[in-house]
Amino acid sequence: MFRIDWNRRHCSRKGHITYAPDEPALRERLHAPTAVGEAWRCLRCGDFSLGAPHGSGPADDAPLVPRGKALRDLFILRFLAVERLLRGLLILIVAWGVWKFSNSQDAVRRIFDENLSVFKPVTEHFHWDLEHSPIVDTIRKTFDYKHSTLLIVAGALIAYALIEIVEAVGLWMGRRWAEYLTVVATAAFLPLEVYELTERISVLKIGTLLLNIAAVLWILLSKRLFGLRGGVVAFEAERHSASLLEVEQAAGTAPGMVGGAV
């Protein structure tokens, strides 16, 4: 079965992270003299890297280096961040369109009616009442919206887009507050997405709904939000214990562990 080595994959793209602990025994196991200079073991993948260490100090102060499961989780979070960013930019474009439309409703109505008459001979040939079709009726209803109403809609869309963009930035940086914001904001709009499916079913709507449900459940459980699975205490304890093991595991002292695997 194919398994991604997240540690080496990340190091191959971003480079190794080395550290020289003050403790002599650990320092000796992390360090290796070579014919071309000193080498230090990477805290992420466990491979030796030529050159001076990136830092030094007590082992307990070694940098928190995401590895293994943490790297995989970060990859998923950044995938969600890109999806949120694209959605936010799309909503901003829609908001701009609504604002432009609110300032030129009459002109747009005239253009629509003029172009609609061009298609009448074709639709009449197929016995389709274009004047009273649901699509045309829906478009014409928007022409009757008040200017102030359209401005409120544009403002709400901008606010929604900004929330999505803030989510994207926070998720990309792996911030815990962004995980909470994503869960709350996404869950709040799930009933609306379900309602839209009752109006009209499409592959895109179904895919979006499933993605959002999966994102909410995954973030809730894997990040232990709202007290789930021990909450923030268990989450921080897991991260802290992993960071304490990094130097020992890189030195080959942690029992039952091999190389860069978690």
C-alpha positions as CSV (number, residue, x, y, z in Angstrom):
1,M,0.0,0.0,0.0
2,F,1.4,3.4,-1.0
3,R,2.1,5.7,2.0
4,I,3.2,9.3,1.8
5,D,6.2,10.1,3.9
6,W,5.1,13.6,4.9
7,N,8.3,14.3,6.8
8,R,10.7,13.7,3.8
9,R,8.2,15.2,1.4
10,H,8.2,18.5,3.4
11,C,12.0,18.5,3.9
12,S,12.6,18.0,0.2
13,R,10.5,21.1,-0.5
14,K,11.3,23.4,2.4
15,G,14.7,22.0,3.7
16,H,15.8,20.4,6.9
17,I,15.6,21.8,10.4
18,T,18.5,21.0,12.7
19,Y,19.1,21.7,16.4
20,A,22.1,21.3,18.7
21,P,20.9,20.4,22.3
22,D,23.0,21.4,25.3
23,E,22.7,17.9,26.8
24,P,26.1,16.2,25.8
25,A,24.6,12.8,25.3
26,L,21.8,14.0,22.9
27,R,24.2,16.4,21.2
28,E,26.7,13.6,20.5
29,R,23.9,11.4,19.0
30,L,22.5,14.3,16.8
31,H,25.9,15.2,15.5
32,A,28.1,13.4,13.0
33,P,31.5,14.5,11.7
34,T,32.1,13.9,8.0
35,A,35.0,14.3,5.5
36,V,33.3,17.4,4.2
37,G,32.2,19.0,7.5
38,E,29.8,18.5,10.4
39,A,26.3,17.1,9.9
40,W,23.2,17.4,12.2
41,R,20.2,15.2,12.2
42,C,16.9,16.8,11.0
43,L,14.3,17.2,13.7
44,R,11.6,16.5,11.1
45,C,12.7,13.6,8.9
46,G,15.7,12.2,10.9
47,D,18.2,12.4,8.1
48,F,21.6,14.0,8.5
49,S,22.1,17.4,6.9
50,L,25.5,19.0,6.3
51,G,26.3,22.4,7.9
52,A,25.9,24.2,11.2
53,P,22.7,23.6,13.2
54,H,19.9,26.1,12.8
55,G,19.7,26.5,16.6
56,S,21.0,25.4,19.9
57,G,19.9,25.2,23.5
58,P,18.2,22.9,26.0
59,A,16.4,19.9,24.4
60,D,13.1,21.1,25.9
61,D,13.5,24.4,24.0
62,A,13.9,22.7,20.6
63,P,11.6,24.3,18.0
64,L,8.1,22.9,17.5
65,V,8.6,21.2,14.1
66,P,5.3,19.8,12.6
67,R,6.0,16.2,11.5
68,G,4.0,13.1,10.5
69,K,0.3,13.5,11.3
70,A,0.8,17.2,12.1
71,L,2.2,17.8,8.6
72,R,-0.7,15.8,7.0
73,D,-3.2,17.9,9.0
74,L,-1.5,21.1,7.9
75,F,-1.8,20.0,4.3
76,I,-5.5,19.4,4.7
77,L,-5.9,22.8,6.4
78,R,-4.2,24.6,3.6
79,F,-6.3,22.8,1.0
80,L,-9.4,24.1,2.9
81,A,-7.7,27.6,3.1
82,V,-7.3,27.7,-0.7
83,E,-11.0,26.6,-1.2
84,R,-12.1,29.4,1.3
85,L,-9.9,32.0,-0.5
86,L,-11.3,31.2,-3.9
87,R,-14.9,31.2,-2.6
88,G,-14.3,34.6,-0.9
89,L,-12.9,36.1,-4.1
90,L,-15.9,34.8,-6.1
91,I,-18.3,36.2,-3.6
92,L,-16.5,39.6,-3.8
93,I,-17.0,39.6,-7.6
94,V,-20.7,38.8,-7.1
95,A,-21.0,41.6,-4.5
96,W,-19.4,44.0,-7.0
97,G,-21.9,42.9,-9.7
98,V,-24.8,43.5,-7.4
99,W,-23.5,47.0,-6.5
100,K,-23.0,47.8,-10.2
101,F,-26.5,46.5,-11.0
102,S,-28.0,48.6,-8.1
103,N,-26.7,51.8,-9.8
104,S,-28.0,51.0,-13.3
105,Q,-31.2,48.9,-12.9
106,D,-33.1,50.8,-15.6
107,A,-30.3,50.5,-18.1
108,V,-29.9,46.8,-17.5
109,R,-33.7,46.3,-17.7
110,R,-33.8,48.0,-21.1
111,I,-30.9,45.9,-22.4
112,F,-32.5,42.8,-21.2
113,D,-35.9,43.5,-22.8
114,E,-34.3,44.5,-26.1
115,N,-32.2,41.3,-26.3
116,L,-35.1,39.2,-25.1
117,S,-37.1,40.2,-28.2
118,V,-34.4,38.8,-30.4
119,F,-35.0,35.3,-29.2
120,K,-38.8,35.4,-29.4
121,P,-39.1,34.1,-33.0
122,V,-36.9,31.1,-32.1
123,T,-38.8,30.3,-28.9
124,E,-42.2,30.7,-30.6
125,H,-41.1,28.2,-33.3
126,F,-40.6,25.7,-30.5
127,H,-43.9,26.8,-28.8
128,W,-42.1,28.0,-25.7
129,D,-43.6,31.0,-23.9
130,L,-40.4,33.0,-23.2
131,E,-42.2,35.9,-21.7
132,H,-43.6,33.8,-18.8
133,S,-40.7,31.3,-18.3
134,P,-39.5,30.9,-14.7
135,I,-36.0,32.1,-15.6
136,V,-37.2,35.3,-17.2
137,D,-39.7,35.9,-14.3
138,T,-36.9,35.5,-11.8
139,I,-34.6,37.9,-13.6
140,R,-37.5,40.5,-13.9
141,K,-38.2,40.3,-10.2
142,T,-34.7,41.4,-9.5
143,F,-35.3,44.6,-11.5
144,D,-38.1,45.5,-9.0
145,Y,-35.8,45.3,-6.0
146,K,-35.2,48.7,-4.3
147,H,-31.8,50.3,-4.6
148,S,-31.3,50.2,-0.8
149,T,-32.2,46.5,-0.7
150,L,-29.5,45.7,-3.3
151,L,-27.0,47.7,-1.4
152,I,-27.8,45.7,1.7
153,V,-27.3,42.5,-0.3
154,A,-24.0,43.7,-1.6
155,G,-22.8,44.7,1.9
156,A,-23.8,41.2,3.3
157,L,-22.0,39.5,0.5
158,I,-18.8,41.6,1.2
159,A,-19.0,40.7,4.9
160,Y,-19.4,37.0,4.0
161,A,-16.5,37.2,1.6
162,L,-14.3,38.8,4.2
163,I,-15.1,36.1,6.7
164,E,-14.1,33.5,4.1
165,I,-10.8,35.3,3.4
166,V,-10.0,35.7,7.1
167,E,-10.7,31.9,7.5
168,A,-8.3,31.2,4.6
169,V,-5.5,33.2,6.0
170,G,-5.9,31.7,9.5
171,L,-6.1,28.1,8.2
172,W,-3.1,28.6,6.0
173,M,-1.1,29.7,9.1
174,G,-2.5,26.9,11.2
175,R,-4.1,29.2,13.8
176,R,-6.5,27.6,16.3
177,W,-8.9,30.6,16.2
178,A,-9.3,30.1,12.5
179,E,-10.4,26.5,13.1
180,Y,-13.1,27.7,15.5
181,L,-14.2,30.4,13.1
182,T,-14.3,27.9,10.2
183,V,-16.4,25.4,12.2
184,V,-18.9,28.0,13.4
185,A,-19.2,29.9,10.1
186,T,-19.5,26.7,8.0
187,A,-22.0,25.0,10.3
188,A,-24.1,28.2,10.3
189,F,-24.6,28.0,6.5
190,L,-25.2,24.3,6.3
191,P,-29.0,24.6,6.7
192,L,-29.1,27.1,3.9
193,E,-27.1,24.7,1.6
194,V,-29.6,21.9,2.5
195,Y,-32.5,24.3,1.7
196,E,-31.0,25.2,-1.7
197,L,-30.8,21.4,-2.5
198,T,-34.6,21.2,-1.9
199,E,-35.1,24.0,-4.4
200,R,-32.7,22.5,-7.1
201,I,-30.3,19.6,-7.0
202,S,-26.9,19.9,-8.7
203,V,-23.6,18.0,-8.5
204,L,-21.8,21.2,-7.5
205,K,-24.2,21.9,-4.6
206,I,-24.1,18.3,-3.4
207,G,-20.2,18.3,-3.6
208,T,-20.0,21.6,-1.7
209,L,-22.4,20.4,1.0
210,L,-20.4,17.2,1.5
211,L,-17.1,19.0,1.6
212,N,-18.3,21.4,4.2
213,I,-19.8,18.7,6.4
214,A,-16.5,16.7,6.1
215,A,-14.5,19.8,6.9
216,V,-16.6,20.6,10.0
217,L,-16.4,17.0,11.4
218,W,-12.7,16.7,10.6
219,I,-11.6,19.9,12.3
220,L,-13.9,19.3,15.3
221,L,-12.4,15.8,16.0
222,S,-8.8,16.1,14.9
223,K,-8.3,19.5,16.5
224,R,-10.4,18.7,19.7
225,L,-12.5,21.8,19.5
226,F,-15.2,22.7,22.0
227,G,-13.9,20.2,24.5
228,L,-14.1,17.2,22.3
229,R,-11.6,14.3,22.9
230,G,-10.2,16.2,25.9
231,G,-10.3,19.6,24.4
232,V,-7.5,22.1,24.2
233,V,-5.7,20.5,27.2
234,A,-5.4,17.2,25.4
235,F,-4.5,18.9,22.1
236,E,-1.7,20.9,23.7
237,A,-0.5,17.9,25.6
238,E,-0.3,15.9,22.4
239,R,1.7,18.6,20.7
240,H,4.0,19.1,23.7
241,S,4.7,15.3,24.1
242,A,5.5,15.1,20.4
243,S,7.9,18.0,20.6
244,L,9.7,16.5,23.6
245,L,10.1,13.3,21.7
246,E,11.5,14.9,18.6
247,V,15.1,15.2,19.8
248,E,15.1,11.7,21.3
249,Q,13.5,10.2,18.3
250,A,16.0,11.9,15.9
251,A,18.8,10.5,18.1
252,G,17.3,7.0,17.9
253,T,16.5,6.8,21.7
254,A,12.7,6.5,21.5
255,P,11.7,2.8,21.8
256,G,9.8,1.3,18.9
257,M,10.2,4.2,16.6
258,V,12.1,4.3,13.3
259,G,13.5,7.3,11.3
260,G,11.0,9.9,10.3
261,A,7.8,8.0,11.0
262,V,5.4,9.0,13.9
